[in-house]
Amino acid sequence: MAPSKTCFNWSSGKDSALALYHLLQDGRYAVDYLLTSINEPLQRVTMHGTRVELLRQQVAALGIPGGTYSLSANPSNQEYENRLQEKLSLLVDQDFEYVAFGDIYLEDLRKYREGLLDGLNLEAIFPLWKRDTRSLLQEFISLEFQAVVVAVNASVLDQSFVGRSLDADFLADLPPGVDPCGENGEFHTFCHAGPIFKHPVPFTIGDPVYREYTNGPTQHGFWFCDLLPIP
């Protein structure tokens, strides 16, 4: 039986990279498309803040076709759902059967993602599901993936963590209560090299930037590290 056409919900970070690594070794699936959400006004990957130009270089280094869908600066859930489902509907017309995600243990998020695929004749798969997050990060490092921390939640990590390489020293320095993979949104990364890449993605590290976001009555502060593409 031919492997099933699969779209990967690509974030550009470490969990996506490790999940894709495992999925590429599973003969049941053919990952034929990487799909990423973009902050349209800023032209950056949502949540991570990575420049679209750098995302394009990353996808080219992976050698898998990729695409994006655009969101406003502060999208509602309805806007996100509409844009994603519009894009996925086009993939259904191209005989895609699965959408893969890099989520690890957040049950509510998994149910939400599965619900978004209802009615589209698509099935969600989670290659890293229920794996121990410390073991996952250690595996990521042992496989010689390379990633840089591009965003941290300022309520749990200070500015010194942004711009760092994701390595054993970073893992050792994480404060108690911070998930080793940042599964609760503590930090986000950009993966730029590893066994699934044809070549490393070149960049230089720019200055850190602090931004605050409002979600209802709650304000969240994040430190971002701007990565500058090298042509």
C-alpha positions in Angstrom: 0.0 0.0 0.0 1.3 3.4 -0.9 2.0 5.8 2.0 -0.7 8.3 2.7 -0.3 11.9 1.7 0.4 13.9 4.9 0.6 17.6 5.6 2.8 18.7 8.6 1.7 21.7 10.7 5.1 23.2 10.7 6.1 25.7 13.4 9.8 26.0 12.4 10.9 24.9 15.9 12.4 21.9 17.6 9.2 19.9 18.3 8.2 20.1 14.6 11.7 19.1 13.6 11.8 16.0 15.9 8.3 15.0 15.0 9.0 15.3 11.3 12.2 13.2 11.8 10.1 10.4 13.3 7.4 10.7 10.7 9.8 10.5 7.8 10.8 7.1 9.1 7.3 5.8 9.3 6.4 4.1 6.0 2.7 4.7 6.4 3.0 8.4 5.7 4.4 10.5 2.9 5.0 14.1 4.2 4.4 16.1 1.0 3.6 19.5 2.5 4.7 21.8 5.4 2.1 24.4 6.4 2.9 27.4 8.6 0.8 30.3 9.9 2.1 33.8 9.4 1.6 37.1 11.1 0.7 39.0 8.0 1.5 42.6 9.1 4.9 41.6 10.5 5.7 38.9 7.9 6.8 36.5 10.7 5.9 33.1 11.9 3.2 33.3 14.5 4.3 32.9 18.1 7.9 32.3 17.1 8.5 35.7 15.4 10.9 34.2 12.8 11.1 36.1 9.5 9.2 34.6 6.6 12.4 34.8 4.5 14.2 32.6 7.0 11.3 30.2 7.1 11.5 29.8 3.3 15.2 29.1 3.5 14.5 26.5 6.2 11.8 24.7 4.2 14.1 24.7 1.1 16.8 23.1 3.2 14.3 20.4 4.2 13.4 19.7 0.6 9.7 19.4 1.2 7.1 21.7 -0.5 5.8 24.3 1.9 3.1 27.0 2.1 1.7 29.5 4.5 -1.6 31.0 5.5 -1.9 34.6 6.8 -3.4 35.8 10.1 -3.9 39.3 11.4 -1.6 40.7 14.2 -4.0 39.6 17.0 -6.3 36.9 15.4 -9.4 35.5 17.0 -9.8 31.8 17.2 -12.5 32.1 14.5 -10.1 33.8 12.2 -7.4 31.1 12.8 -9.9 28.3 12.3 -11.3 29.8 9.1 -7.9 30.4 7.5 -6.5 27.0 8.4 -9.6 25.1 7.2 -9.6 27.1 4.0 -6.0 26.0 3.3 -6.6 22.4 4.4 -9.7 22.1 2.1 -7.4 22.8 -0.8 -5.1 19.9 0.3 -8.1 17.6 0.6 -8.7 18.3 -3.1 -5.1 17.1 -3.7 -5.8 13.7 -1.9 -4.1 14.5 1.4 -5.4 12.3 4.2 -3.5 13.3 7.4 -2.3 16.4 9.2 0.6 15.9 11.6 1.3 18.0 14.7 4.3 18.2 17.1 2.3 18.5 20.3 3.4 16.2 23.1 0.9 16.1 26.0 -1.7 18.9 26.1 -5.0 16.9 25.9 -7.2 20.0 25.3 -5.0 21.2 22.5 -5.1 17.8 20.8 -8.9 17.6 21.0 -9.1 21.2 19.6 -6.8 20.2 16.6 -8.8 17.1 16.0 -12.0 19.1 16.1 -10.7 21.4 13.4 -10.3 18.5 11.0 -13.9 17.2 11.6 -15.8 17.4 8.3 -12.6 17.8 6.2 -12.0 14.1 5.9 -8.6 14.5 7.4 -7.1 12.7 10.4 -4.7 14.2 12.9 -1.5 12.3 13.9 0.9 13.2 16.7 4.3 11.5 16.4 5.6 12.6 19.8 2.5 12.1 21.8 3.0 11.3 25.5 6.8 11.1 25.2 8.7 12.3 28.2 9.8 15.9 27.3 13.2 15.7 29.0 14.0 12.6 27.1 12.7 14.2 23.9 15.0 17.2 24.3 17.9 14.9 25.1 17.1 12.9 21.9 17.0 16.1 19.9 20.4 17.0 21.1 21.9 13.5 20.6 20.6 13.4 17.0 22.7 16.6 16.5 19.8 18.8 15.6 20.6 22.5 16.2 18.2 25.1 17.2 18.3 28.6 18.7 15.8 30.0 21.2 13.9 32.8 19.5 11.1 33.6 22.0 10.7 33.2 25.8 7.7 33.9 28.0 9.0 36.7 30.3 6.9 35.5 33.2 9.0 32.3 33.5 12.3 33.0 31.7 14.4 36.1 31.7 16.1 37.8 28.7 19.3 35.8 29.1 17.6 32.7 27.7 16.6 34.2 24.3 19.2 33.8 21.6 20.8 30.7 23.2 21.5 27.4 21.5 19.2 24.6 22.5 21.8 22.3 24.2 22.6 20.5 27.4 23.6 23.7 29.1 20.3 25.3 28.2 18.4 22.3 29.6 20.5 22.4 32.8 19.8 26.1 33.3 16.0 25.9 33.0 14.3 26.9 36.3 12.1 24.3 38.2 8.6 24.1 36.7 9.6 25.0 33.2 8.9 22.2 30.8 12.1 21.0 29.0 10.4 21.2 25.6 8.5 24.4 26.5 5.2 22.6 25.9 3.3 25.1 28.0 4.6 28.0 25.8 7.6 28.9 28.0 9.9 29.2 25.0 10.0 28.8 21.2 12.9 27.9 18.9 14.1 27.9 15.3 15.7 24.7 14.1 18.4 25.3 11.6 20.3 22.1 11.2 20.1 18.3 11.8 19.6 14.9 10.1 16.5 15.9 8.2 18.2 19.0 6.6 20.1 18.9 3.3 22.3 21.7 4.6 22.3 24.1 7.6 20.2 27.3 7.4 22.6 30.3 7.7 21.6 33.4 9.8 23.0 35.9 12.3 21.5 36.8 15.6 20.1 40.3 16.0 19.1 42.3 19.1 16.5 41.1 21.6 13.1 42.8 21.6 10.5 42.8 24.3 6.8 42.8 23.4 3.5 42.6 25.3 0.3 41.0 24.1 -3.2 41.3 25.4 -5.5 38.2 25.5 -8.7 39.3 27.1 -7.9 40.6 30.6 -4.5 39.0 30.6 -1.2 40.6 29.4 1.7 38.4 28.4 5.3 39.7 27.9 7.7 37.9 25.6 11.4 38.4 24.7 12.2 37.8 21.1 15.5 37.3 19.3 15.5 38.5 15.8 17.3 36.1 13.4 18.7 37.8 10.3 18.8 35.7 7.1 22.0 35.4 5.1 21.4 35.4 1.4 
